[in-house]
Amino acid sequence: MPDTSLDPENWGALRAAAHDMLDAALAKMQSASEGRVWNPLPDDLKQSLTVDIPREGIGIARTQHAVQALLPYGVGNTHPRFFGWVHGAGTPGGMVADIAAAAMNANLGGRDHGAIYVENQVVEWVRDLFDFPASSSGLVVSGTSMATVVALKVARDVKLAFANQKGGIGAAELVGYTSVQTHNCVARAFDLLGLGTDALRLIAVDENFEMDIAALKSAIAADKAAGKTPFCIVGTAGSVNVGAIDDLDAIADIAKAEDIWFHVDGAFGASLMLSEPMRPRLKGITRADSLAFDFHKWWHVNYAVGFVLIRHGADHLRAFTMTAEYLAGQKRGLAAGGPWPADYGFSWSLAGSIR
Ligand SMILES: Cc1ncc(COP(=O)(O)O)c(C=O)c1O
């Protein structure tokens, strides 16, 4: 074998090491409920991770040993008594799927291959679950923060009739609204999108930590009177502090009456759509212009995977499509099958839902 190959020198040894790693990983998952939830990484292991860049390979056995030594020192979210930060636990089945995904090593940005069809199916399922129209679109992303950026970019571009895509947002004074309880991914998206965090009005909450609807209406009226352009309202389905769910239906009414984009942060709470008794608490979520949520939270898919759903697929596509000759789609073959996931977001390389 030429020494330029990335293949293992000895497939048999690699196969044995892989089986050994699988056994170690399964044993960890099977015993997930034993012991403490979180164990700090011991000093000697920390020390072992501060070595110089190895210029020579260290071989399978030493690599295997080093990786397996880390298995007990995760975040703790695989333990059934981990209740922090709405982390998902992942599942043994998800781990097995990850093995296949790693073997395929598919780039879900686009093109015509097996994993893309899984992606399309996931979009279809989410659309159905939230009762969005066939013309809606969706994208698997790394999490709700990224989903929020994607959604609010579409909202911003729509309000500016897409003129900003070439000319920038100029003097447009766009403002948006969310409650004081909302996750800071919304403020971060405002920053990233060049709107500035001051443009995000933080509306007071009532005794249930839900957005005060009267205060929302007053804030919109005040901004309009001051010559600003309200462009989005972000409702929360499951707030990060206490799990409060805003009155999404009332927000949808206001957004419709005022011609403002209605976005929902459903990072973990959107999963209640799967629960017969809890679904009514989400009333109004199906009226959103966009929805962001995570598969890696209460759906317990392995990290990192979230989703953004956009009601008007054509606007979504217009907000992100940018052609390049080296990425041109074709009528047949591997380069066929557009629009691709990358046409709905700004990364060309995507892990997608297959992993
Ligand atoms: C309500 C809410 N929104 C947004 C986020 C951010 O999600 P992610 O970490 O997937 O970007 C979280 C994370 O805890 C959250 O609870």
The ligand as a Gaussian input file, in Angstrom:
#p B3LYP/6-31G(d) Opt

LIG

0 1
 C      -35.595000      28.345000      24.880000
 C      -34.244000      28.152000      24.268000
 N      -33.953000      28.804000      23.114000
 C      -32.759000      28.653000      22.505000
 C      -31.775000      27.836000      23.020000
 C      -30.469000      27.718000      22.293000
 O      -30.422000      26.483000      21.660000
 P      -29.055000      25.885000      21.045000
 O      -28.165000      25.659000      22.210000
 O      -29.486000      24.628000      20.368000
 O      -28.512000      26.882000      20.095000
 C      -32.035000      27.149000      24.205000
 C      -30.990000      26.290000      24.806000
 O      -31.054000      25.908000      25.941000
 C      -33.295000      27.297000      24.844000
 O      -33.591000      26.642000      25.975000

